[in-house]
């Protein structure tokens, strides 16, 4: 019995240690994450020599997945900012929606962009626009940032072609088209309701978070250009959305041809190549060098100064995200997922509720949305074989559970904290609470949809 419970106890000890190192001893977050990962590995009974290897694997796998697109996304955002594109988009949104309704503009834009971009990439791409809007409207950054975060969190957890929903659909043989259709039906009202109401709630819970200015994490200085030199709204929007457009084209081709693994040759293979996240971001950066630089009559040295300025501030942020990846890997290799699976092995719970609960617990323990979503399949799969439940709804329930209560073992937690310059407490009261509300309401919407279809 103790063998089944000990991994869970190890997680609790690890999280408590991490919070003590950061909040109590004021230790650098990256260093604290590495220390916590190693200590937790030892607590979970991992061999000493395997602990270091797991830490290195967690760092490499995490940064290997996002470092390129993260860096290119930061460069694209900085070029948009310095070239006047972000300013033009901000001006147009303000004029179109009015200052009272800019929240809805942010939700709509973020949802569209978030459909085909990983959460980290969409976050990096949109953050300059968030800061520009906040600066020009003289409002707190979080007032604009929280609606943006709500929208991209919904797309990340519920909608293909994000890896979690796609992988779950394949594992339980759910129709991806239905998952996408039902996900949009649930996701749009979820993003609107939470994104539109949560900022006011968060401001009451953590008022100090709305006064934060964090110039260290993101260089938010915009090279203010004269109005006559600003790029057009169309060019600015195309530059910002180019990676999205390329990825959507590749996704549509995949759905039409049935090659959802993205493997093909000839013209189709080329489309998949330019539609991959890394290639699409690189093409978008090269396009931005022209539209936000050369076309704006900026010298190449000045353009490259923007590129350098985009990369320098995110160095520590990348290390912190990588550190979160080491903690996640320690928990996975330490058997935490297996322990949770054993706890639910003989339950008679509703498949949809069980799917959400399993993913939520794994999310709490492992941190990664995608890992917790995929890992939960093994828990619910035996029940699905003897049930007539709608498989698409099970996928969405797992997706809802996989975004529950993001905290210190999730890279997104640290990204949000560092970009907005929040304390640990403020991050829990904003980011963590936001993700939890989205998760619980998401399950409710899935259950309601199940009563209709």
N, C-alpha and C positions, 0 to 999 in steps of 0.2 A: 504493500500500500504506500509506504513511504517513498518507494522508487517511482511511483506515478506522480506523487505530489511534489517531490523535491525539485524537479525542474521549474515548477511554478514558483516555489519559494525562492529559488535562485534568481528568477526574473525580478521578483519583488526586492530582493536584497540588492541586485544590480542597479535597479532604478533608484532605490534609496541612496546608494553610494554615489551615483552620478549627481543626484540633486544636492547631496552634501558637499561634494567637491566643487560644484559650480556656485551654489548659493551660499554655502557655509564658509568654505575656504577661498572663494573668489578665484578659483583656478581657471586658467584658459580653457575654453570649452573643448577644443581639439585634444589637448592633453588629458583632460578629464575623461573624454570618451575612450581614449586608448587605454588609460588605466582601468576604467570600469570594464571594458571589454575583456582585458586579461584576467582581472580578478573574478569576473563572472564566469569565464571559461573554467577557471580552477574550481570554483564553487560547484559548477555543474559536473565536475568529475572528468573533464577532458584531460588527456595526457599533456604534460607540460610542453613537449615539443610540438604538439598539434595546436596549442593555443596561439603561438606566434604565427604559424602557417595560416591559421584561420583568420587572424587579424589582417594579415597581408592579402589574403584572398578577398576578404570583405572590402578592404580599401580599393583593391584593383578592380573588382567587379563593379562596384558602385561608380567609381570615377571613369572606368572604361566605358560605362553605359552613357554617362551624361557629360563627361568633361568636354568633348568636342562640341556637342550641340549647346552645352551651357556656355562655353566660351564664344562660339559663333553667335549665339543669341544675345549675349552681352554686347558684342561688337555691333550687331545689327541695331540693337536698341540705342546705343550711343551715337551711331551714325544718323539714325532718325532724329535723335535729340539735337545734335550739333548742326545737322543740315536743315533744321527747321520743319522736318516732316511731322514730328510729334506735336510741335506747336500748331501746325496747320490742322492736324486732325483734332486737336483739343479745341481750337477755335470753332471749327465746323460743328463739332458735337455740341458745344455750348450754345451756338446759334440755333441749331436744329431742335435740340431738346429743351433749351433754357437752363439756367443755373439750378432751378428747382427740380429738374428731372434728369440731371446728369447721371444719377445712379442707374437709371434704366438704360441709358446709353451705354454705360460701362458693362452692365449685365449682358446686354444683347451682343456687344462687340466681343466680350470675353467668351461667351458661349459659342459663338461662331468660330472664333479662333481656336478655342479649346477642343473642338470636336476632333481635330486631326493632329494636335500637338500634345506631346507628353506634358504633364503638369509642370515639370521644371522648366521646360522650354517655353511654354505659354506664359508662365510667370515672369521669366526673364524678358520675354518679348514685350509684355504689357506693362511692366513696372515703370519704364520711363514715361509712358503715357499717363499712368496713375499719378506720378510725381508732378508731371507737367500740368495736368488738370488741377491738382490740389494747389499748386503754386499760383496758377493764374486765377483761380476762384477764391484763393485765400481761405481754404478749408483744410482740416486735418487730413493727412495722407490716408489714414485708415478709413475715413469716411468714403473714400473712393476705392481703396484697396480691398476692403472686405467684400463688397459686391463682386469685384473681379475675382477674388479668391473663391467665393461661393460658386460662381459659374464654372470655373475651370475644374474645381473639385468634383462637381457633378458630372461633367463630361468624362473626367478621368476614371471615376468609379463605375459609371453606368453604360457608357457608349462605346461600341466598336468604332474605329479600329484600335482603341486603346488595348494594351496587351492583356490586362486582366479579363475584361469581358470576352475577348476573342478566345483566349486560352480556356476559360471556363466553358464556353459554348462548345468548343471542340471536345473537351474532356467528357461532357455529359450528352453530347450529340444534340445540342440545341440549335435551332435555326438562327444564324447570325442576323438575318434580315428581320426576323421577328424581335430579336433582342434589341436591335437598333431602333425599330419602330416603337416598341413599347418603352424603350429607354428615353426616347425623345418625348413621348407622351407624359412620362413621369418627370423627366429632367427639366423641361421648360418651366412648369409651374413651381417645381422645387427650387430652382435657381431664382425665380422671380420672388417667391414668398420669402425665402431665407435671405437672399441678397438684399431685398428691399427693406426688411424689418430688423435684421440682426445688428446693423451698425448702431442704431439707437439703443438697443439692449446692451451692447458691448460698451458704449460710452458711459452708461450708468454703472456698469460693473467695474470698468477699468478706465476711469477718466484720464489718468496720467498717460495712458498709452496714446491718447489722441493729441498729446502735446509733444510727442517725440519727433526729433529731427536727427536723422542718422546719415550724415554726409560721408562717413567713413566706409559704409557698406556699399553705397552706390553713389558714384559721382553724378549728382543730379544737376550740375550747372549746365544750363542751356545757352548755347551761343545765340543770343537774341539777334536775329537778322531783321533788316528792314522789311516791312510788309511787302514791298514790291519784289523782294528777292526770295520770298518764301516759295517753295515748290507748290504745285497745285494739290488740291485735295485728292484728286484721282491718282496722281503719281505717288503721293505720300501713302495712300491706302494700299496701292498696289505693292509698294516696297515693303510695307508692314505685313501684308497678307501673302506675299509671293511664296514663302515656304508652305503655307496652308494650302494654297492653290495647287502647288506641285504634288503635295501629299494626297489631296483629295482626288486629283486626276488618277494617281496610281491606285488609290483605294477603289475608285469606281471601276477601273479596268480589272482589278482583282475580282470584284463582285460579279462583273459581267462574264469573265472568262472562267471563274471558279478557281483560279490559281491564288487562293488566299494566303499561301505560304510565300508569295512574292517571287517564286522561282519560274523563270521563263527565259527564252532567248530571243534574238532579233529585236524588232521594234518594241514588243511587249517588255522584254527584259530591260531595254533602255529606259522605258517609262518607269519601271520599278526602281531602276538605278537613280534616276533624277528625283524620284518621289520618296526615296529613303530619307530619314530625318537628317542625317549628317550631310548628304549631298544637297538636299533642298536648302538647308541653312547656309551652306557654302555659296550656292548660286545666289541666294538672296543677299548675302553680304557683298558679293561682287557687283550685283545689281545696285545695291545701296551706295557702293563706292562711286558709282557713276551718277545715280539720281540725286543723292544727298551730298555729293562731293564735287566731282568734275563738272556736272551740269550746273552746279551752284557757283562755279568759277572759283572753287577752293583749290589751293595748291596741293600736290600729292603729299608734301610734308605735313601740311595741316590736317589732311585726311588721316594720315598714319598716326598723327598725334592723338586723334580721336580713338583710333584702334587701340593704341597703347593705354590710353586713359580708361578704356573700357575693361581691360584685362587686369590691370594692377589692383583695383579695389576688391576683386572677387577671389584673390589668392587664398586668403584665410577662410573665406566662405566655402571654397572647394574642399579645403582640408577638413572643415567641420562636417560637411556633407559626407565626405569619405569616412570620417570617424564614426558617423551614424551608421554607415554601411558595415563597419567592423563589428559594432555591437549587434546589429541584425544578424550577421553571419555567425557570430558566437552563439546566439540563441538558437539558430537553426541547427548548427552542427552539434550543439549541446543537448538536443533531443526535446526541446520545448514543444515543437509541433506535434511530435509523436505522443507526448504526454497528454496534450489536449485532445488528440484524436481518441486515445484510450478512454478518457473520461466520458465521451459521448457514444461509445461503441454500441451500447445496448439500450439507447433511449427510444421512446415511442413518440417523440415530439413531431409536430407538423413539419414536413420537409422545408417549407419556406421559412418558418421561424427558426428551425435548426440551422438552416443554411446561413441566415443572418447572424445567429448567435455564435456559430463556429468561426465565421470570418471575423466577427468583432473581437472575439477572444484571441484569435491568432494575430489580429492587427495590434491589439494591446501588447502581446508578447513579442512579436517579430518586427513590428514597425512598418514594413513595406506593404503598400496597398496591393501590389501585384502578387507578391509572395504569399500574403495572407489569403488572398482570393483563390489562388491556385491550390494552396495547401488545404483549404477547407473542402475541396472537392472530394478528397479521400474520406472525409467524415460523413458527408451526405450521400455519396454515391450508392452505398448499400440500400438506403431507404428508397432511392429513386427507382431502383430495379423492381420494387414491388408496389409502386404508387403511380397513379395516373395524373399527378400534378403537372401543370404547365412548365416545361423545362425552361422556357424563356424567362418566366417569372422567378425561377430558382436562380438563374444567372444574375438577375437584377437584385435579388435578395442578398446574394453573396457580394455583389458590387456595393450595396448599401452598407453591409457589415464591414467591408474592407476599408472604408473611410472613417470608421468609428474611432473617436478619441485619439487622434494623432498626438504623440508626446515625444519624449526625449530620444526614443530609438528610431524615429522617423526623420529622414533627411529633409522632408518638407517643413517640419517643425523648426529646424535650425535655419532653413532658408528664409522663412517668414520672419523669424525672430531677428536675424541679422539685417535683413533688408530694411525692416521698419524700426530697428534699433530698440527693441523691447526688452524688458527684463523677463526672467523666467515666469514670474507670476502673471505678468501682462500677456505673455504668449499663451499661457494656459487659459486665461479668461477671454481671449480673442480667437486665436487659431484653433486650439483644442476644442473649445466649446462650439465653435462654428462647425467643425467637422462632425462633432457628435450630434448636433441638431440635424444636420443634413442626413446623417446615417439613420437616425431614429425616424424622422419624417419620411425618409426614403422607403423604409420598411413599411410604414403605414400606407404609403401610396401604392406599393406593390400589392399589399393585401387588398386594398380597395379595388385595384385594377383586376385582381383575381376574382372578385365578386361579380365583375361586369362581363368579362370575356369567357 
